[in-house]
Amino acid sequence: SPRQTCLYRCANDHTTEMIFSADAEIPVAWGCKQCSLEGALLDVEGKQAFETELPKAPRTHFEMLLERRSREELEELLTERLGELKARRARGQADATNS
């Protein structure tokens, strides 16, 4: 049966090529094979065929953390927690040698 090739582009600029039957209804969006974001259908000129808002790449936990705390605050917290961990380990070693 006759086929048609359709191209989709995601927000990360990856292009996904899909082959559909010539009489199939072509979806305006398709999941990217590389990053799983939704890609928009492209026209023959390589431009987005329909005006649809593509979802943005999901934020990482680290990006969300940086929205709440500065790098300086994070460094200070890390130093504080590492100090507590070292102190706790030192107490544990001292307890083990006294037994």
ABEGO torsion letter per residue (X at the ends): XBBBBBBBBBAAGBBBBBBBBAABBBBABBBBAAAGBBBBBBBAAGBBABBBBBBBBBBBAAAAAAAABBAAAAAAAAAAAAAAAAAAAAAAAAAAAAX
